[in-house]
Amino acid sequence: MIRSLYKRTAGKLAAMARRWPARKPTVPGAGGVPQGLSRDLSRILRPQAAYRWLLPQVAAITPEYIEMTLRGALAGSHVQAWELFDLMEDTWPRLLKNQRELKTGVLNLLRTFQPFHEENEPPTPSALQKCQLVSAALRSMRPEADADENAFDGTIFDILDAWFKGQCVVEVDWEVRDLGALGPCVAPRTTYWVHPTCYAWTMAGRLGLRLELTANPNPNRNLNPALAPGVWQSTTYQPLPSSVAPFPPDKFLLCTCKAKSGTALGGALLRPLAWWWCAANFSADWVMKHAEIFGVPFRWASYDFSASQATIDAVSNMLQNMGSTGWASLPAGTKLEVFQPHPQHSLPQGDLLDRADKQCDLLVLGQTLTSDVGASGKGGGSLALGKVHRGVREDIINAAAKYVQGVIETQLFPSIIRLNYPACNSGLNLECPTLSLHSEKEEDLVAQSTVIATLAQAGAGNIIGLDWLGKRFGIPKPQQGEPTLGSSKPAQLQETAQREDFEEAKEL
């Protein structure tokens, strides 16, 4: 039943694509453009403001509970593991800071779209047009301001969630949009992050949408977009061999990232930090209790042995209330002494908190010096060591950027091309462009310009394309008739300016 369900959905998309003529390109062989979208490309999952939380309160999460959750994830219970990682982000500022630092580092990289071309061959006109189509479609995404929707930056941000938690699913919402010179095209309007309760792993180790086994009065409509968290309806109550259905084509980005070899369910980067997070939670509680008990001065009052019980009670109450006041009123003959607590330079609990933060820095960013400066156990060192640590951080960011490139190039780009060029549905001649995420820091641009200048002086300038050069350095193409640095020498420009100033002065 699952296979027939999937085949019917895929068949609808294929029939819809066959009804669409090839979109009008800028090369010979022009055709028409699609006038609308099939219902199968509309949103499938219904958005929800909140989902049912399965984990207990933070105080009840012990090391034994964490071990049970992580081992359960290996058996397929990925929702509890995701909730544990999400709780770690909510309650561990250092972890959230490191995640934001890595994601922001990837988002700050310069993006360059390059057309497909065979090795040692220039790109074809169709490859250039497809690259222009993909670039325009992603740069002009239109998320709604009052909804939890993503533009291209938000899509990259959500894809990177899999870098830490091991898996992530993003739904793509399509529309027909006018892309200027390209005309009406099928383009992603926005993307949505999908809650882990909406998908699951099969026994064969494949990710799919969760089934909802409810009676369907209309057997001709097996796809029900109003269901949440499940999306597929079965026409019978009979249990199925698997409660997971394949993802419809061109509707979801499936992001799986493993920090180690083995199953994706046990490859999340945050798994080793779960124990340190638990230790930091208990340590923070111990530090707070230690501050409450030993952080205030110790108060000692002596009273006469013959004092009445009322006097003793009055002295005791006053000593108890002095924690929030700076004065005391005691019976005559009472001697009050205040002992300041012995200064302690470090506590075992505080050291454990620092070690947890250090392990978080090492695992997420690969180093500690860009976050901590100070004594041993934290970051500290010379300027040269700081440059080394910064280089390690940049390597981690570049690795995360390559992961994002892989997801987008192998899933989103082919979907855009298939939906606009039905002839490419067979998988042949897709000519998918490539996405390059690279640094645009001043020192990197200086180093790259030095290499390019050296190649040009060596006579290898004919292999450097001006279009690539402009995209590499973020230089827009000059307008028609606009002066450029190559059209006039600096001396000629200065002479022209002086001549214009002289003519203006003569007129005055």
C-alpha positions in Angstrom: 0.0 0.0 0.0 2.9 2.4 0.8 4.5 1.7 -2.6 1.2 2.3 -4.5 0.6 5.4 -2.5 4.1 6.7 -3.4 3.7 5.7 -7.0 0.4 7.6 -7.4 2.0 10.7 -5.9 5.0 10.5 -8.1 2.8 9.7 -11.1 0.9 12.9 -10.5 4.1 14.9 -10.5 5.3 13.2 -13.7 2.0 13.8 -15.5 2.0 17.4 -14.4 5.5 17.8 -15.7 4.5 16.2 -19.1 1.7 18.7 -19.4 4.1 21.6 -19.0 5.9 22.6 -22.2 9.6 23.3 -21.9 10.0 26.8 -20.5 11.1 29.5 -22.9 14.9 29.7 -22.9 17.2 32.4 -24.4 18.5 29.9 -26.9 16.8 28.4 -30.0 14.1 25.9 -29.4 11.8 28.1 -27.3 8.7 26.7 -25.7 6.0 27.8 -23.3 6.0 28.3 -19.6 3.9 26.7 -16.8 0.8 28.6 -15.9 0.2 27.0 -12.4 1.3 24.5 -9.9 -0.1 21.1 -9.1 -1.7 20.5 -5.7 1.0 17.9 -5.1 3.6 20.7 -4.9 1.6 22.7 -2.3 2.4 22.5 1.4 2.0 19.0 2.9 2.7 19.5 6.7 0.4 21.7 8.6 2.3 24.2 10.8 1.9 24.0 14.5 2.8 26.5 17.2 3.8 23.9 19.7 4.3 20.1 19.9 3.9 17.8 22.8 7.1 17.7 24.9 8.2 14.3 26.0 11.1 14.9 28.3 10.7 15.5 32.0 11.8 18.7 33.8 15.5 19.6 33.8 16.0 18.6 37.5 14.9 15.1 36.8 17.4 14.4 33.9 20.1 12.3 35.5 23.2 10.7 33.8 21.2 7.4 33.8 18.3 9.1 32.0 20.7 10.6 29.4 22.3 7.2 28.8 18.8 5.7 28.3 17.8 8.5 25.8 21.0 8.2 23.8 20.8 4.4 23.6 17.1 4.7 22.6 18.1 7.0 19.7 20.2 4.1 18.3 17.1 2.0 18.3 15.1 4.7 16.3 13.7 6.9 19.1 15.2 10.0 17.5 12.5 12.4 18.9 13.6 12.1 22.5 17.2 12.6 21.5 16.3 15.7 19.6 14.4 17.1 22.6 17.4 16.4 24.7 19.7 18.3 22.3 17.1 21.1 22.1 17.0 21.3 25.9 20.8 21.5 26.0 20.6 24.5 23.6 18.0 26.2 25.8 19.9 25.8 29.1 23.6 26.0 28.0 24.5 29.5 26.8 28.0 28.4 25.8 26.6 25.8 23.4 24.1 28.1 21.9 26.8 30.8 21.5 29.1 28.3 19.7 26.3 27.1 17.4 25.4 30.7 16.5 29.1 31.5 15.9 29.4 28.6 13.4 26.1 29.2 11.7 26.8 32.9 11.4 30.3 32.2 10.0 28.7 30.1 7.2 26.1 32.7 6.5 28.7 35.4 6.2 30.6 33.6 3.5 30.3 35.0 0.0 28.0 32.9 -2.3 28.9 32.4 -5.9 26.8 30.4 -8.4 28.8 28.7 -11.2 27.3 27.1 -14.3 27.8 23.4 -15.0 30.6 22.6 -17.5 32.6 19.6 -18.5 36.2 19.5 -17.6 38.3 21.8 -19.9 35.1 22.9 -21.7 33.2 26.2 -21.4 29.6 26.1 -20.1 26.8 25.6 -22.7 24.1 28.3 -23.2 21.6 26.1 -21.5 23.9 25.6 -18.5 24.3 29.4 -18.3 20.6 29.9 -18.4 20.0 27.2 -15.7 22.6 28.8 -13.5 20.8 32.2 -13.9 17.5 30.6 -13.2 18.7 28.9 -9.9 20.4 32.1 -8.7 17.4 34.3 -9.4 15.0 31.8 -7.8 16.9 31.5 -4.6 17.8 35.2 -4.3 14.1 36.2 -4.7 12.5 33.9 -2.2 9.4 35.5 -0.6 8.7 34.3 3.0 5.7 35.8 4.8 6.7 38.1 7.6 4.0 36.9 10.0 4.8 33.2 9.5 7.7 31.0 10.5 9.1 30.9 7.0 12.6 31.0 5.6 14.4 32.8 2.8 17.6 31.4 1.5 19.6 32.5 4.6 17.1 30.8 6.9 17.2 27.7 4.7 21.0 27.5 5.2 20.5 28.2 8.9 18.0 25.2 9.3 20.2 22.9 7.2 23.0 23.5 9.6 20.8 22.1 12.4 21.7 18.6 11.1 25.4 19.5 11.6 24.8 19.4 15.4 21.8 17.0 15.8 22.6 14.5 13.1 19.4 15.0 11.0 17.0 17.6 9.8 14.2 17.9 7.3 13.2 21.1 5.5 10.0 21.4 3.5 10.0 23.5 0.3 7.0 25.5 -0.7 6.8 26.2 -4.5 5.1 28.8 -6.6 5.1 30.2 -10.1 7.0 33.5 -10.0 8.1 36.0 -12.6 11.9 36.2 -12.6 12.2 39.1 -14.9 14.0 38.3 -18.2 13.5 34.6 -17.4 9.8 34.9 -17.4 7.4 32.9 -15.1 9.3 30.1 -13.5 8.6 27.4 -10.8 10.7 28.7 -7.9 10.7 28.0 -4.1 8.7 30.7 -2.3 10.0 29.7 1.1 11.1 26.7 3.2 9.9 25.4 6.6 11.7 23.5 9.3 10.0 20.2 10.0 9.6 18.9 13.5 11.1 15.5 14.2 7.7 14.0 15.1 6.7 14.3 11.5 9.4 11.8 10.2 11.0 8.6 11.4 13.5 5.9 10.4 12.5 2.6 8.9 14.0 -0.8 10.0 16.0 -0.6 6.7 17.6 2.6 7.8 15.7 5.0 5.5 14.2 8.3 6.5 10.5 8.8 5.7 7.3 10.6 6.7 5.3 9.1 9.5 2.1 7.4 8.7 -1.2 8.1 10.5 -3.4 5.0 10.6 -6.9 6.4 10.4 -9.9 5.5 8.4 -10.3 7.5 5.1 -13.8 7.8 3.8 -12.5 8.8 0.4 -10.1 6.1 -0.9 -9.2 8.3 -3.9 -7.5 10.9 -1.6 -4.6 9.2 0.3 -2.6 12.4 0.6 -4.2 14.7 3.2 -2.2 18.0 3.8 -4.3 18.9 6.8 -2.9 16.1 9.0 -0.3 16.9 11.6 2.1 15.6 12.7 1.5 12.8 10.3 0.7 13.5 6.6 -0.4 10.2 5.1 -3.7 8.5 5.6 -4.4 4.8 5.3 -7.7 3.5 4.0 -7.9 0.8 6.6 -7.1 0.2 10.2 -5.0 -2.8 9.3 -1.4 -2.4 10.7 1.2 -1.9 8.0 4.6 -3.5 7.9 6.2 -0.1 8.4 4.7 3.2 9.7 6.9 5.3 7.5 6.2 6.4 3.9 8.8 7.7 1.4 9.1 11.4 1.0 7.4 12.8 -2.1 9.9 14.0 -4.7 11.0 17.7 -4.9 9.2 18.6 -1.7 11.7 18.1 1.1 15.4 18.6 1.8 16.7 15.6 3.8 19.8 16.6 5.8 21.8 13.9 7.5 25.2 14.7 9.0 27.4 12.2 10.9 30.2 13.2 13.2 31.5 9.6 13.2 31.1 6.5 11.1 28.2 4.3 11.7 24.4 4.8 11.7 23.1 8.4 11.4 21.0 7.8 14.6 24.2 7.7 16.6 26.3 10.2 14.7 25.1 13.5 16.1 27.8 15.9 17.1 26.1 16.8 20.4 26.0 13.3 21.8 29.4 13.5 23.6 28.3 16.8 25.1 25.2 15.4 26.7 27.1 14.1 29.8 29.0 17.4 30.2 25.7 19.3 30.0 24.3 17.1 32.8 27.5 17.7 34.9 27.3 21.4 34.3 23.6 21.5 35.4 24.3 19.7 38.7 27.4 21.8 39.2 25.5 25.0 38.7 23.0 23.8 41.4 25.9 22.9 43.8 27.5 26.3 43.2 24.3 28.1 44.0 23.8 26.1 47.2 27.4 26.7 48.2 26.9 30.5 47.6 23.8 30.4 49.7 25.4 28.6 52.6 29.0 29.8 52.6 28.9 33.0 50.6 27.4 35.1 53.5 29.2 36.0 56.7 28.8 33.6 59.7 26.9 35.2 62.6 27.5 34.2 66.2 25.6 35.5 69.2 26.3 34.7 72.9 23.7 35.2 75.6 23.7 34.6 79.3 23.0 31.1 80.5 20.2 32.3 82.7 18.4 34.0 79.8 14.7 33.1 79.3 13.4 31.1 76.4 11.8 34.3 75.1 15.2 35.9 75.0 16.7 32.9 73.2 13.9 32.9 70.6 14.4 36.7 70.0 18.1 36.3 69.5 17.6 33.3 67.1 15.0 35.1 65.1 17.2 38.2 64.8 20.2 36.1 63.6 18.0 34.3 61.1 16.6 37.6 59.7 20.0 39.3 59.4 20.7 37.7 56.1 18.6 40.4 54.3 19.2 43.3 56.7 22.1 45.3 57.8 21.1 45.9 61.4 20.2 43.9 64.5 18.2 44.5 67.7 19.2 42.1 70.5 18.5 41.9 74.3 21.0 43.5 76.6 24.0 41.4 77.5 24.0 39.6 74.1 27.4 39.5 72.4 27.2 39.5 68.5 30.2 38.4 66.4 30.3 38.2 62.5 32.9 36.0 60.9 33.8 36.6 57.2 33.9 33.5 55.1 37.3 32.2 54.2 38.1 33.3 50.6 38.2 30.4 48.1 39.9 31.0 44.8 38.3 28.1 43.1 35.6 25.5 43.7 35.4 22.0 42.2 31.9 22.9 40.9 33.1 26.0 39.2 36.1 24.1 37.7 33.7 21.5 36.3 31.6 24.3 34.7 34.7 25.7 33.1 35.7 22.2 31.8 32.2 21.7 30.3 32.5 25.0 28.4 36.0 24.0 27.2 34.8 20.7 25.9 31.9 22.5 24.1 34.4 24.9 22.5 36.7 22.1 21.4 33.9 19.9 20.0 32.0 22.7 18.1 34.7 25.1 17.1 37.8 22.9 17.3 39.6 25.3 19.7 39.2 27.5 22.7 41.3 30.6 22.3 38.6 32.6 20.3 36.3 32.2 23.3 38.4 32.2 26.5 41.4 34.3 27.7 42.9 33.7 31.0 44.5 31.2 33.3 45.2 27.5 32.7 42.3 25.4 31.8 40.9 28.2 29.7 42.1 29.8 26.5 45.3 31.8 26.7 48.4 32.2 24.7 50.4 34.3 22.3 49.2 36.2 19.2 50.7 33.4 17.0 48.8 30.8 18.9 45.6 32.9 18.5 46.1 32.9 14.7 46.5 29.1 14.8 43.3 28.7 16.8 41.4 31.1 14.4 42.6 29.0 11.5 41.2 25.9 13.1 37.9 27.7 13.6 37.8 28.7 10.0 38.5 25.2 8.9 35.4 24.0 10.9 33.3 26.7 9.3 34.5 25.8 5.8 33.7 22.2 6.5 30.1 23.1 7.6 29.8 25.3 4.5 30.8 22.4 2.2 28.1 20.2 3.9 25.5 22.9 3.1 26.7 23.1 -0.5 26.3 19.3 -0.8 22.7 19.4 0.4 21.7 22.3 -1.8 23.5 21.1 -4.9 22.2 17.5 -4.8 18.6 18.2 -3.7 17.4 21.8 -4.2 19.2 22.6 -7.5 18.0 19.5 -9.3 14.4 20.1 -8.1 14.4 23.6 -9.5 15.7 22.4 -12.8 13.4 19.4 -13.1 10.3 21.5 -12.4 11.3 24.1 -15.0 12.7 21.7 -17.6 10.5 18.6 -17.8 12.8 17.1 -20.4 15.3 16.7 -17.5 13.0 14.6 -15.4 14.8 11.5 -16.6 17.9 12.6 -14.6 19.9 13.3 -17.8 21.2 16.6 -18.9 20.3 18.4 -15.7 23.4 20.6 -15.9 23.0 21.6 -12.3 25.1 24.7 -11.3 27.4 24.6 -8.3 27.3 26.8 -5.2 30.6 28.1 -3.8 30.7 29.5 -0.2 34.0 31.2 0.4 35.5 33.8 2.6 35.4 37.5 1.7 37.7 38.8 4.4 40.2 41.5 3.5 43.3 39.3 4.0 41.8 36.5 2.0 40.9 38.8 -0.9 44.5 40.3 -0.8 46.0 36.8 -1.0 43.7 35.8 -3.9 44.4 39.0 -5.8 48.2 38.3 -5.4 47.8 34.8 -6.9 45.7 36.1 -9.8 48.2 38.9 -10.5 51.0 36.4 -10.5 49.1 34.1 -12.9 48.4 37.1 -15.2 52.0 38.2 -15.3 53.1 34.6 -16.1 50.9 34.6 -19.2 48.1 32.5 -17.7 45.5 35.4 -17.8 43.6 33.8 -20.6 42.4 31.0 -18.3 40.8 33.5 -15.8 37.3 34.5 -16.8 36.2 38.0 -16.0 32.7 36.9 -14.9 34.3 34.5 -12.4 36.7 37.2 -11.3 33.9 39.7 -10.7 31.8 37.2 -8.7 34.9 36.2 -6.7 35.5 39.7 -5.5 31.9 40.9 -5.4 32.4 43.4 -8.3 29.2 44.0 -10.3 29.3 44.2 -14.1 29.7 47.7 -15.5 26.8 49.4 -17.1 26.7 50.3 -20.8 29.1 53.2 -21.4 30.2 53.2 -17.7 34.0 54.1 -17.4 36.1 51.3 -16.0 39.7 51.1 -14.7 40.8 49.3 -17.8 39.3 51.8 -20.2 41.6 54.7 -19.1 45.0 55.0 -17.5 45.1 56.7 -14.1 47.3 59.5 -15.6 44.7 60.0 -18.4 41.9 60.2 -15.8 43.8 62.8 -13.8 44.6 64.8 -16.9 40.9 64.8 -18.0 39.8 65.9 -14.6 42.3 68.8 -14.6 41.2 69.8 -18.1 37.5 69.9 -16.9 38.4 72.0 -13.9 40.3 74.4 -16.1 37.3 74.8 -18.5 35.0 75.4 -15.6 37.3 78.1 -14.1 37.6 79.8 -17.5 33.8 80.0 -17.9 33.5 81.6 -14.4 
